[in-house]
Amino acid sequence: MLELQYELESKGVKWFAPINIANAFFSIPLAAECRPQFAFTWRGVQYTWNQLPQGWKYSPTICHGLIQTALEKGEALKHPQYIENIIVWGDMAAEVFEKGEKIIQILLEAGFAVKKNKVKGPA
């Protein structure tokens, strides 16, 4: 996280706002042919994951990559991202708000959920 702090400081960031994608891993469906790899038995009943499970060691990398791809396709300006968290920054609060709205719209169109109470206003 220090790298993020140094990056923001080096840019002379005056305003920023974090965006957290709600249940990001569970927004990513597993391909049907991959689901047997994620089957497990609990109390004698077999279950399988239909979405990307949180405990799998590759889930953060896959999630980060899919969010990054969605943002690039949506032509969002480059902002620091760590897995399902994005920092929107700018020189004025209104600029941060506008950029944040665009990023949220891109994420929603890509199938991710963003809870309004998880988005902190410009600070």
C-alpha positions in Angstrom: 0.0 0.0 0.0 3.0 2.3 0.4 3.5 2.2 -3.3 0.0 3.6 -3.8 0.6 6.4 -1.3 3.9 7.3 -3.0 2.2 7.3 -6.4 -0.6 9.6 -5.2 1.9 11.9 -3.5 4.2 12.0 -6.6 1.3 13.2 -8.7 0.4 15.9 -6.2 -3.1 14.5 -5.8 -5.4 16.9 -4.1 -8.7 14.9 -4.1 -9.3 11.2 -4.3 -12.2 8.7 -3.8 -12.0 4.9 -3.4 -14.4 2.7 -5.3 -15.0 -0.9 -4.0 -16.7 -3.4 -6.2 -19.2 -5.4 -4.1 -18.6 -9.1 -4.0 -16.3 -8.8 -7.1 -15.3 -12.5 -7.2 -18.9 -13.6 -7.1 -19.6 -11.4 -10.1 -17.3 -13.5 -12.3 -19.0 -16.7 -13.5 -17.0 -19.9 -14.0 -17.2 -21.6 -17.4 -19.3 -24.7 -17.2 -16.3 -26.9 -18.1 -14.3 -25.6 -15.2 -16.9 -26.1 -12.5 -16.0 -29.7 -11.7 -12.6 -28.5 -10.6 -14.3 -26.5 -7.9 -16.6 -29.3 -6.6 -16.5 -30.2 -2.9 -18.5 -32.3 -0.5 -19.9 -31.1 2.7 -22.0 -33.2 5.1 -22.4 -35.8 2.4 -23.7 -33.4 -0.2 -21.7 -32.4 -3.3 -21.6 -28.8 -4.2 -19.8 -26.8 -6.9 -18.9 -23.2 -7.3 -20.6 -21.3 -10.2 -18.7 -18.1 -9.6 -15.1 -17.4 -8.9 -14.4 -18.6 -5.3 -12.7 -16.3 -2.9 -10.4 -18.9 -1.4 -8.7 -20.0 -4.6 -5.2 -18.6 -4.9 -5.7 -17.4 -8.5 -9.0 -15.6 -7.9 -7.4 -12.2 -7.0 -5.3 -12.2 -10.2 -8.2 -13.2 -12.4 -10.5 -10.6 -10.8 -7.9 -7.8 -11.1 -7.3 -8.6 -14.7 -11.0 -8.7 -15.7 -11.6 -5.4 -14.0 -8.6 -3.9 -15.6 -9.7 -5.1 -19.0 -13.2 -3.7 -18.5 -11.8 -0.3 -17.6 -9.5 -0.3 -20.6 -12.3 -1.3 -23.0 -14.5 1.4 -21.5 -11.7 3.9 -22.0 -11.5 4.9 -18.4 -8.5 7.0 -17.5 -5.8 5.1 -15.7 -6.2 5.0 -12.0 -4.5 2.8 -9.3 -6.3 -0.5 -8.8 -5.8 -3.3 -6.3 -8.0 -6.3 -7.0 -11.5 -4.9 -6.6 -10.6 -1.5 -5.3 -10.0 1.5 -7.5 -8.7 5.0 -6.4 -10.0 7.9 -8.5 -8.0 11.1 -8.2 -8.0 14.6 -9.5 -7.3 18.3 -8.8 -10.9 19.1 -7.9 -13.7 17.3 -6.1 -16.0 17.7 -9.1 -13.4 16.2 -11.4 -13.1 13.2 -9.1 -16.8 12.8 -8.9 -17.2 12.9 -12.7 -14.4 10.3 -13.2 -15.8 8.1 -10.5 -19.3 8.2 -12.2 -17.7 7.1 -15.5 -15.8 4.3 -13.9 -18.8 3.1 -12.0 -20.9 3.1 -15.2 -18.1 1.0 -17.0 -18.1 -1.5 -14.2 -21.9 -1.8 -14.1 -21.9 -2.4 -17.9 -19.2 -5.1 -17.5 -21.5 -7.0 -15.0 -19.9 -5.9 -11.7 -22.0 -4.5 -8.8 -21.0 -1.3 -7.0 -22.8 -0.5 -3.8 -23.3 3.2 -3.3 -22.5 2.9 0.4 -19.1 1.4 -0.5 -18.2 4.4 -2.7 -16.6 7.2 -0.5 -17.0 10.7 -1.8 -14.0 12.8 -2.8 -11.7 13.7 0.1 
